[in-house]
């Protein structure tokens, strides 16, 4: 089941099993709701879903140009 300690407005995850510091990640409300629904459907935590999403998409993300490589340098929100 989804852990009740995971907030609606942010998600805290551990950097690694040995690193106990936590990091807050902020998502648009609609995106967070989708992640929560998938976590519930999969009977997994929000952290697990985000970590799997990163593992699946990281090679594609690494193909994106850096801000210094793009004219204008603005983030391009697609959703």
LONUBA-769534 format. One record per residue: residue in one letter; residue number from 0; x, y, z of N, C-alpha, C, CB in turn. Coordinates in nm, 4 decimals. Glycine has a CB too. Layout:
N
res: A n: NUM n.x: X n.y: Y n.z: Z ca.x: X ca.y: Y ca.z: Z c.x: X c.y: Y c.z: Z cb.x: X cb.y: Y cb.z: Z;
...
//
This chain:
79
res: X n: 0 n.x: 0.0838 n.y: -0.1197 n.z: 0.0000 ca.x: 0.0000 ca.y: 0.0000 ca.z: 0.0000 c.x: 0.0875 c.y: 0.1249 c.z: 0.0000 cb.x: -0.0949 cb.y: 0.0005 cb.z: 0.1220;
res: X n: 1 n.x: 0.0325 n.y: 0.2377 n.z: -0.0440 ca.x: 0.1036 ca.y: 0.3638 ca.z: -0.0467 c.x: 0.1241 c.y: 0.4104 c.z: 0.0964 cb.x: 0.0270 cb.y: 0.4699 cb.z: -0.1298;
res: X n: 2 n.x: 0.2467 n.y: 0.4527 n.z: 0.1278 ca.x: 0.2821 ca.y: 0.4965 ca.z: 0.2613 c.x: 0.2122 c.y: 0.6277 c.z: 0.2940 cb.x: 0.4336 cb.y: 0.5114 cb.z: 0.2746;
res: X n: 3 n.x: 0.1396 n.y: 0.6344 n.z: 0.4067 ca.x: 0.0657 ca.y: 0.7535 ca.z: 0.4451 c.x: 0.1567 c.y: 0.8711 c.z: 0.4774 cb.x: -0.0216 cb.y: 0.7233 cb.z: 0.5633;
res: X n: 4 n.x: 0.2835 n.y: 0.8461 n.z: 0.5063 ca.x: 0.3748 ca.y: 0.9537 ca.z: 0.5414 c.x: 0.4176 c.y: 1.0351 c.z: 0.4199 cb.x: 0.4964 cb.y: 0.8975 cb.z: 0.6105;
res: X n: 5 n.x: 0.3894 n.y: 0.9883 n.z: 0.3008 ca.x: 0.4254 ca.y: 1.0621 ca.z: 0.1805 c.x: 0.3239 c.y: 1.1735 c.z: 0.1590 cb.x: 0.4318 cb.y: 0.9680 cb.z: 0.0568;
res: X n: 6 n.x: 0.3733 n.y: 1.2949 n.z: 0.1518 ca.x: 0.2902 ca.y: 1.4138 ca.z: 0.1479 c.x: 0.2251 c.y: 1.4351 c.z: 0.0121 cb.x: 0.3717 cb.y: 1.5342 cb.z: 0.1843;
res: X n: 7 n.x: 0.1164 n.y: 1.5103 n.z: 0.0107 ca.x: 0.0518 ca.y: 1.5476 ca.z: -0.1153 c.x: 0.1356 c.y: 1.6501 c.z: -0.1913 cb.x: -0.0889 cb.y: 1.6034 cb.z: -0.0889;
res: X n: 8 n.x: 0.2095 n.y: 1.7349 n.z: -0.1204 ca.x: 0.2797 ca.y: 1.8440 ca.z: -0.1872 c.x: 0.4246 c.y: 1.8131 c.z: -0.2205 cb.x: 0.2744 cb.y: 1.9655 cb.z: -0.1024;
res: X n: 9 n.x: 0.4840 n.y: 1.7149 n.z: -0.1576 ca.x: 0.6206 ca.y: 1.6789 ca.z: -0.1932 c.x: 0.6471 c.y: 1.5331 c.z: -0.1626 cb.x: 0.7205 cb.y: 1.7672 cb.z: -0.1195;
res: X n: 10 n.x: 0.7597 n.y: 1.4848 n.z: -0.2100 ca.x: 0.7954 ca.y: 1.3444 ca.z: -0.1966 c.x: 0.9370 c.y: 1.3382 c.z: -0.1435 cb.x: 0.7820 cb.y: 1.2681 cb.z: -0.3323;
res: X n: 11 n.x: 0.9582 n.y: 1.2716 n.z: -0.0329 ca.x: 1.0929 ca.y: 1.2592 ca.z: 0.0226 c.x: 1.1443 c.y: 1.1200 c.z: -0.0095 cb.x: 1.0942 cb.y: 1.2855 cb.z: 0.1770;
res: X n: 12 n.x: 1.2660 n.y: 1.1147 n.z: -0.0622 ca.x: 1.3258 ca.y: 0.9864 ca.z: -0.0967 c.x: 1.4665 c.y: 0.9794 c.z: -0.0414 cb.x: 1.3265 cb.y: 0.9648 cb.z: -0.2490;
res: X n: 13 n.x: 1.5131 n.y: 0.8590 n.z: -0.0151 ca.x: 1.6507 ca.y: 0.8394 ca.z: 0.0281 c.x: 1.7401 c.y: 0.8331 c.z: -0.0936 cb.x: 1.6651 cb.y: 0.7116 cb.z: 0.1132;
res: X n: 14 n.x: 1.8593 n.y: 0.8964 n.z: -0.0833 ca.x: 1.9553 ca.y: 0.8949 ca.z: -0.1927 c.x: 2.0112 c.y: 0.7566 c.z: -0.2166 cb.x: 2.0676 cb.y: 0.9912 cb.z: -0.1651;
res: X n: 15 n.x: 2.0326 n.y: 0.6819 n.z: -0.1124 ca.x: 2.0817 ca.y: 0.5448 ca.z: -0.1235 c.x: 2.0572 c.y: 0.4747 c.z: 0.0087 cb.x: 2.2328 cb.y: 0.5411 cb.z: -0.1617;
res: X n: 16 n.x: 2.0865 n.y: 0.3463 n.z: 0.0138 ca.x: 2.0651 ca.y: 0.2714 ca.z: 0.1379 c.x: 2.1590 c.y: 0.3176 c.z: 0.2488 cb.x: 2.0839 cb.y: 0.1222 cb.z: 0.1133;
res: X n: 17 n.x: 2.2787 n.y: 0.3685 n.z: 0.2140 ca.x: 2.3729 ca.y: 0.4128 ca.z: 0.3152 c.x: 2.3606 c.y: 0.5611 c.z: 0.3460 cb.x: 2.5127 cb.y: 0.3820 cb.z: 0.2714;
res: X n: 18 n.x: 2.3037 n.y: 0.6383 n.z: 0.2578 ca.x: 2.2881 ca.y: 0.7819 ca.z: 0.2756 c.x: 2.1490 c.y: 0.8095 c.z: 0.3300 cb.x: 2.3119 cb.y: 0.8580 cb.z: 0.1423;
res: X n: 19 n.x: 2.1405 n.y: 0.8518 n.z: 0.4547 ca.x: 2.0105 ca.y: 0.8701 ca.z: 0.5196 c.x: 1.9538 c.y: 1.0113 c.z: 0.5022 cb.x: 2.0226 cb.y: 0.8388 cb.z: 0.6667;
res: X n: 20 n.x: 2.0245 n.y: 1.0996 n.z: 0.4302 ca.x: 1.9704 ca.y: 1.2323 ca.z: 0.4034 c.x: 1.8522 c.y: 1.2185 c.z: 0.3087 cb.x: 2.0790 cb.y: 1.3266 cb.z: 0.3436;
res: X n: 21 n.x: 1.7559 n.y: 1.3074 n.z: 0.3235 ca.x: 1.6370 ca.y: 1.3020 ca.z: 0.2377 c.x: 1.6336 c.y: 1.4257 c.z: 0.1495 cb.x: 1.5066 cb.y: 1.2914 cb.z: 0.3225;
res: X n: 22 n.x: 1.5689 n.y: 1.4105 n.z: 0.0362 ca.x: 1.5571 ca.y: 1.5181 ca.z: -0.0613 c.x: 1.4095 c.y: 1.5403 c.z: -0.0918 cb.x: 1.6367 cb.y: 1.4856 cb.z: -0.1913;
res: X n: 23 n.x: 1.3677 n.y: 1.6648 n.z: -0.0927 ca.x: 1.2294 ca.y: 1.6957 ca.z: -0.1296 c.x: 1.2227 c.y: 1.7195 c.z: -0.2791 cb.x: 1.1763 cb.y: 1.8195 cb.z: -0.0518;
res: X n: 24 n.x: 1.1262 n.y: 1.6565 n.z: -0.3422 ca.x: 1.1002 ca.y: 1.6763 ca.z: -0.4837 c.x: 0.9603 c.y: 1.7328 c.z: -0.4964 cb.x: 1.1159 cb.y: 1.5436 cb.z: -0.5647;
res: X n: 25 n.x: 0.9450 n.y: 1.8362 n.z: -0.5769 ca.x: 0.8153 ca.y: 1.9015 ca.z: -0.5915 c.x: 0.7601 c.y: 1.8750 c.z: -0.7306 cb.x: 0.8266 cb.y: 2.0534 cb.z: -0.5655;
res: X n: 26 n.x: 0.6345 n.y: 1.8329 n.z: -0.7357 ca.x: 0.5677 ca.y: 1.7997 ca.z: -0.8608 c.x: 0.4424 c.y: 1.8836 c.z: -0.8745 cb.x: 0.5337 cb.y: 1.6494 cb.z: -0.8676;
res: X n: 27 n.x: 0.4028 n.y: 1.9142 n.z: -0.9980 ca.x: 0.2707 ca.y: 1.9770 ca.z: -1.0159 c.x: 0.1645 c.y: 1.8830 c.z: -0.9580 cb.x: 0.2416 cb.y: 2.0078 cb.z: -1.1686;
res: X n: 28 n.x: 0.0604 n.y: 1.9404 n.z: -0.9041 ca.x: -0.0423 ca.y: 1.8614 ca.z: -0.8355 c.x: -0.0989 c.y: 1.7507 c.z: -0.9238 cb.x: -0.1550 cb.y: 1.9518 cb.z: -0.7891;
res: X n: 29 n.x: -0.1250 n.y: 1.7812 n.z: -1.0522 ca.x: -0.1826 ca.y: 1.6801 ca.z: -1.1414 c.x: -0.0851 c.y: 1.5646 c.z: -1.1655 cb.x: -0.2223 cb.y: 1.7440 cb.z: -1.2752;
res: X n: 30 n.x: 0.0438 n.y: 1.5950 n.z: -1.1770 ca.x: 0.1434 ca.y: 1.4901 ca.z: -1.1974 c.x: 0.1557 c.y: 1.4036 c.z: -1.0720 cb.x: 0.2803 cb.y: 1.5514 cb.z: -1.2342;
res: X n: 31 n.x: 0.1561 n.y: 1.4682 n.z: -0.9561 ca.x: 0.1652 ca.y: 1.3937 ca.z: -0.8316 c.x: 0.0440 c.y: 1.3023 c.z: -0.8147 cb.x: 0.1768 cb.y: 1.4896 cb.z: -0.7126;
res: X n: 32 n.x: -0.0737 n.y: 1.3502 n.z: -0.8538 ca.x: -0.1938 ca.y: 1.2678 ca.z: -0.8442 c.x: -0.1818 c.y: 1.1440 c.z: -0.9325 cb.x: -0.3178 cb.y: 1.3491 cb.z: -0.8833;
res: X n: 33 n.x: -0.1290 n.y: 1.1612 n.z: -1.0543 ca.x: -0.1091 ca.y: 1.0461 ca.z: -1.1435 c.x: -0.0112 c.y: 0.9466 c.z: -1.0840 cb.x: -0.0591 cb.y: 1.0923 cb.z: -1.2807;
res: X n: 34 n.x: 0.0970 n.y: 0.9979 n.z: -1.0255 ca.x: 0.1964 ca.y: 0.9093 ca.z: -0.9636 c.x: 0.1335 c.y: 0.8336 c.z: -0.8479 cb.x: 0.3194 cb.y: 0.9897 cb.z: -0.9147;
res: X n: 35 n.x: 0.0535 n.y: 0.9030 n.z: -0.7669 ca.x: -0.0139 ca.y: 0.8378 ca.z: -0.6541 c.x: -0.1097 c.y: 0.7287 c.z: -0.7017 cb.x: -0.0901 cb.y: 0.9414 cb.z: -0.5706;
res: X n: 36 n.x: -0.1836 n.y: 0.7562 n.z: -0.8099 ca.x: -0.2771 ca.y: 0.6565 ca.z: -0.8626 c.x: -0.2028 c.y: 0.5326 c.z: -0.9128 cb.x: -0.3616 cb.y: 0.7172 cb.z: -0.9762;
res: X n: 37 n.x: -0.0911 n.y: 0.5535 n.z: -0.9804 ca.x: -0.0123 ca.y: 0.4397 ca.z: -1.0280 c.x: 0.0488 c.y: 0.3631 c.z: -0.9112 cb.x: 0.0982 cb.y: 0.4871 cb.z: -1.1236;
res: X n: 38 n.x: 0.0946 n.y: 0.4351 n.z: -0.8091 ca.x: 0.1504 ca.y: 0.3694 ca.z: -0.6906 c.x: 0.0438 c.y: 0.2812 c.z: -0.6244 cb.x: 0.2041 cb.y: 0.4749 cb.z: -0.5895;
res: X n: 39 n.x: -0.0773 n.y: 0.3320 n.z: -0.6141 ca.x: -0.1863 ca.y: 0.2542 ca.z: -0.5545 c.x: -0.2181 c.y: 0.1331 c.z: -0.6409 cb.x: -0.3122 cb.y: 0.3415 cb.z: -0.5364;
res: X n: 40 n.x: -0.2256 n.y: 0.1542 n.z: -0.7724 ca.x: -0.2562 ca.y: 0.0445 ca.z: -0.8638 c.x: -0.1517 c.y: -0.0664 c.z: -0.8539 cb.x: -0.2646 cb.y: 0.0961 cb.z: -1.0077;
res: X n: 41 n.x: -0.0250 n.y: -0.0267 n.z: -0.8421 ca.x: 0.0850 ca.y: -0.1228 ca.z: -0.8356 c.x: 0.1121 c.y: -0.1731 c.z: -0.6939 cb.x: 0.2101 cb.y: -0.0604 cb.z: -0.8914;
res: X n: 42 n.x: 0.0408 n.y: -0.1157 n.z: -0.5955 ca.x: 0.0642 ca.y: -0.1467 ca.z: -0.4544 c.x: 0.2106 c.y: -0.1238 c.z: -0.4182 cb.x: 0.0238 cb.y: -0.2922 cb.z: -0.4235;
res: X n: 43 n.x: 0.2620 n.y: -0.0078 n.z: -0.4612 ca.x: 0.4012 ca.y: 0.0321 ca.z: -0.4368 c.x: 0.4017 c.y: 0.1736 c.z: -0.3791 cb.x: 0.4867 cb.y: 0.0251 cb.z: -0.5687;
res: X n: 44 n.x: 0.5164 n.y: 0.2154 n.z: -0.3265 ca.x: 0.5301 ca.y: 0.3508 ca.z: -0.2726 c.x: 0.5509 c.y: 0.4513 c.z: -0.3851 cb.x: 0.6471 cb.y: 0.3579 cb.z: -0.1726;
res: X n: 45 n.x: 0.5268 n.y: 0.5787 n.z: -0.3525 ca.x: 0.5552 ca.y: 0.6857 ca.z: -0.4480 c.x: 0.7027 c.y: 0.6839 c.z: -0.4859 cb.x: 0.5162 cb.y: 0.8231 cb.z: -0.3896;
res: X n: 46 n.x: 0.7882 n.y: 0.6628 n.z: -0.3886 ca.x: 0.9323 ca.y: 0.6587 ca.z: -0.4134 c.x: 0.9673 c.y: 0.5494 c.z: -0.5133 cb.x: 1.0087 cb.y: 0.6366 cb.z: -0.2827;
res: X n: 47 n.x: 0.9071 n.y: 0.4335 n.z: -0.4990 ca.x: 0.9362 ca.y: 0.3227 ca.z: -0.5900 c.x: 0.8968 c.y: 0.3594 c.z: -0.7328 cb.x: 0.8623 cb.y: 0.1947 cb.z: -0.5453;
res: X n: 48 n.x: 0.7792 n.y: 0.4204 n.z: -0.7495 ca.x: 0.7327 ca.y: 0.4572 ca.z: -0.8830 c.x: 0.8268 c.y: 0.5602 c.z: -0.9457 cb.x: 0.5887 cb.y: 0.5127 cb.z: -0.8769;
res: X n: 49 n.x: 0.8663 n.y: 0.6617 n.z: -0.8700 ca.x: 0.9567 ca.y: 0.7641 ca.z: -0.9233 c.x: 1.0928 c.y: 0.7042 c.z: -0.9567 cb.x: 0.9729 cb.y: 0.8794 cb.z: -0.8228;
res: X n: 50 n.x: 1.1449 n.y: 0.6167 n.z: -0.8714 ca.x: 1.2740 ca.y: 0.5524 ca.z: -0.8991 c.x: 1.2677 c.y: 0.4661 c.z: -1.0239 cb.x: 1.3178 cb.y: 0.4676 cb.z: -0.7800;
res: X n: 51 n.x: 1.1595 n.y: 0.3912 n.z: -1.0414 ca.x: 1.1441 ca.y: 0.3090 ca.z: -1.1632 c.x: 1.1321 c.y: 0.3977 c.z: -1.2862 cb.x: 1.0199 cb.y: 0.2170 cb.z: -1.1522;
res: X n: 52 n.x: 1.0569 n.y: 0.5070 n.z: -1.2746 ca.x: 1.0426 ca.y: 0.5995 ca.z: -1.3870 c.x: 1.1784 c.y: 0.6545 c.z: -1.4284 cb.x: 0.9473 cb.y: 0.7147 cb.z: -1.3507;
res: X n: 53 n.x: 1.2613 n.y: 0.6898 n.z: -1.3306 ca.x: 1.3946 ca.y: 0.7402 ca.z: -1.3611 c.x: 1.4774 c.y: 0.6322 c.z: -1.4310 cb.x: 1.4654 cb.y: 0.7875 cb.z: -1.2323;
res: X n: 54 n.x: 1.4775 n.y: 0.5107 n.z: -1.3790 ca.x: 1.5558 ca.y: 0.4027 ca.z: -1.4402 c.x: 1.5128 c.y: 0.3764 c.z: -1.5835 cb.x: 1.5428 cb.y: 0.2748 cb.z: -1.3583;
res: X n: 55 n.x: 1.3833 n.y: 0.3838 n.z: -1.6086 ca.x: 1.3308 ca.y: 0.3585 ca.z: -1.7424 c.x: 1.3652 c.y: 0.4728 c.z: -1.8377 cb.x: 1.1791 cb.y: 0.3383 cb.z: -1.7370;
res: X n: 56 n.x: 1.3623 n.y: 0.5955 n.z: -1.7891 ca.x: 1.3749 ca.y: 0.7115 ca.z: -1.8782 c.x: 1.5119 c.y: 0.7781 c.z: -1.8799 cb.x: 1.2745 cb.y: 0.8125 cb.z: -1.8401;
res: X n: 57 n.x: 1.6037 n.y: 0.7392 n.z: -1.7936 ca.x: 1.7282 ca.y: 0.8159 ca.z: -1.7810 c.x: 1.8099 c.y: 0.8253 c.z: -1.9087 cb.x: 1.8125 cb.y: 0.7557 cb.z: -1.6751;
res: X n: 58 n.x: 1.8122 n.y: 0.7212 n.z: -1.9914 ca.x: 1.8879 ca.y: 0.7296 ca.z: -2.1164 c.x: 1.8275 c.y: 0.8330 c.z: -2.2110 cb.x: 1.8928 cb.y: 0.5927 cb.z: -2.1848;
res: X n: 59 n.x: 1.6937 n.y: 0.8417 n.z: -2.2133 ca.x: 1.6280 ca.y: 0.9432 ca.z: -2.2957 c.x: 1.6551 c.y: 1.0835 c.z: -2.2410 cb.x: 1.4763 cb.y: 0.9171 cb.z: -2.3024;
res: X n: 60 n.x: 1.6519 n.y: 1.0970 n.z: -2.1107 ca.x: 1.6760 ca.y: 1.2272 ca.z: -2.0487 c.x: 1.8191 c.y: 1.2727 c.z: -2.0756 cb.x: 1.6492 cb.y: 1.2210 cb.z: -1.8966;
res: X n: 61 n.x: 1.9139 n.y: 1.1811 n.z: -2.0729 ca.x: 2.0538 ca.y: 1.2169 ca.z: -2.0994 c.x: 2.0742 c.y: 1.2661 c.z: -2.2424 cb.x: 2.1444 cb.y: 1.0974 cb.z: -2.0731;
res: X n: 62 n.x: 1.9831 n.y: 1.2337 n.z: -2.3339 ca.x: 1.9916 ca.y: 1.2805 ca.z: -2.4721 c.x: 1.9480 c.y: 1.4261 c.z: -2.4864 cb.x: 1.9066 cb.y: 1.1926 cb.z: -2.5620;
res: X n: 63 n.x: 1.8761 n.y: 1.4798 n.z: -2.3889 ca.x: 1.8271 ca.y: 1.6171 ca.z: -2.3963 c.x: 1.9437 c.y: 1.7148 c.z: -2.3888 cb.x: 1.7260 cb.y: 1.6450 cb.z: -2.2833;
res: X n: 64 n.x: 1.9373 n.y: 1.8243 n.z: -2.4647 ca.x: 2.0452 ca.y: 1.9236 ca.z: -2.4581 c.x: 2.0420 c.y: 1.9969 c.z: -2.3247 cb.x: 2.0339 cb.y: 2.0245 cb.z: -2.5745;
res: X n: 65 n.x: 2.1589 n.y: 2.0400 n.z: -2.2799 ca.x: 2.1641 ca.y: 2.1171 ca.z: -2.1560 c.x: 2.1138 c.y: 2.2584 c.z: -2.1829 cb.x: 2.3084 cb.y: 2.1200 cb.z: -2.0980;
res: X n: 66 n.x: 2.0883 n.y: 2.3337 n.z: -2.0781 ca.x: 2.0389 ca.y: 2.4703 ca.z: -2.0913 c.x: 2.1366 c.y: 2.5534 c.z: -2.1743 cb.x: 2.0177 cb.y: 2.5342 cb.z: -1.9522;
res: X n: 67 n.x: 2.2654 n.y: 2.5286 n.z: -2.1578 ca.x: 2.3663 ca.y: 2.6042 ca.z: -2.2307 c.x: 2.3677 c.y: 2.5717 c.z: -2.3796 cb.x: 2.5023 cb.y: 2.5777 cb.z: -2.1718;
res: X n: 68 n.x: 2.3105 n.y: 2.4595 n.z: -2.4182 ca.x: 2.3094 ca.y: 2.4167 ca.z: -2.5572 c.x: 2.1837 c.y: 2.4600 c.z: -2.6329 cb.x: 2.3229 cb.y: 2.2675 cb.z: -2.5636;
res: X n: 69 n.x: 2.0848 n.y: 2.5116 n.z: -2.5609 ca.x: 1.9570 ca.y: 2.5478 ca.z: -2.6213 c.x: 1.9455 c.y: 2.6997 c.z: -2.6265 cb.x: 1.8383 cb.y: 2.4860 cb.z: -2.5420;
res: X n: 70 n.x: 1.9090 n.y: 2.7517 n.z: -2.7433 ca.x: 1.8891 ca.y: 2.8954 ca.z: -2.7570 c.x: 1.7732 c.y: 2.9381 c.z: -2.6703 cb.x: 1.8645 cb.y: 2.9346 cb.z: -2.9039;
res: X n: 71 n.x: 1.7931 n.y: 3.0381 n.z: -2.5872 ca.x: 1.6885 ca.y: 3.0867 ca.z: -2.4984 c.x: 1.7033 c.y: 3.0320 c.z: -2.3578 cb.x: 1.5530 cb.y: 3.0505 cb.z: -2.5532;
res: X n: 72 n.x: 1.7389 n.y: 2.9057 n.z: -2.3428 ca.x: 1.7664 ca.y: 2.8454 ca.z: -2.2137 c.x: 1.6480 c.y: 2.8283 c.z: -2.1210 cb.x: 1.8658 cb.y: 2.9244 cb.z: -2.1461;
res: X n: 73 n.x: 1.5271 n.y: 2.8377 n.z: -2.1719 ca.x: 1.4081 ca.y: 2.8210 ca.z: -2.0883 c.x: 1.3680 c.y: 2.6737 c.z: -2.0816 cb.x: 1.2911 cb.y: 2.9059 cb.z: -2.1427;
res: X n: 74 n.x: 1.3129 n.y: 2.6319 n.z: -1.9667 ca.x: 1.2569 ca.y: 2.4967 ca.z: -1.9552 c.x: 1.1347 c.y: 2.4866 c.z: -2.0447 cb.x: 1.2198 cb.y: 2.4628 cb.z: -1.8073;
res: X n: 75 n.x: 1.1166 n.y: 2.3733 n.z: -2.1074 ca.x: 1.0032 ca.y: 2.3520 ca.z: -2.1964 c.x: 0.9069 c.y: 2.2538 c.z: -2.1323 cb.x: 1.0496 cb.y: 2.3006 cb.z: -2.3347;
res: X n: 76 n.x: 0.8034 n.y: 2.3060 n.z: -2.0651 ca.x: 0.7026 ca.y: 2.2197 ca.z: -2.0018 c.x: 0.6094 c.y: 2.1661 c.z: -2.1071 cb.x: 0.6231 cb.y: 2.2959 cb.z: -1.8936;
res: X n: 77 n.x: 0.5978 n.y: 2.0331 n.z: -2.1122 ca.x: 0.5105 ca.y: 1.9707 ca.z: -2.2105 c.x: 0.3799 c.y: 1.9224 c.z: -2.1490 cb.x: 0.5815 cb.y: 1.8554 cb.z: -2.2766;
res: X n: 78 n.x: 0.3562 n.y: 1.9462 n.z: -2.0235 ca.x: 0.2341 ca.y: 1.8942 ca.z: -1.9678 c.x: 0.1898 c.y: 1.9590 c.z: -1.8495 cb.x: 0.2455 cb.y: 1.7598 cb.z: -1.9406;
//
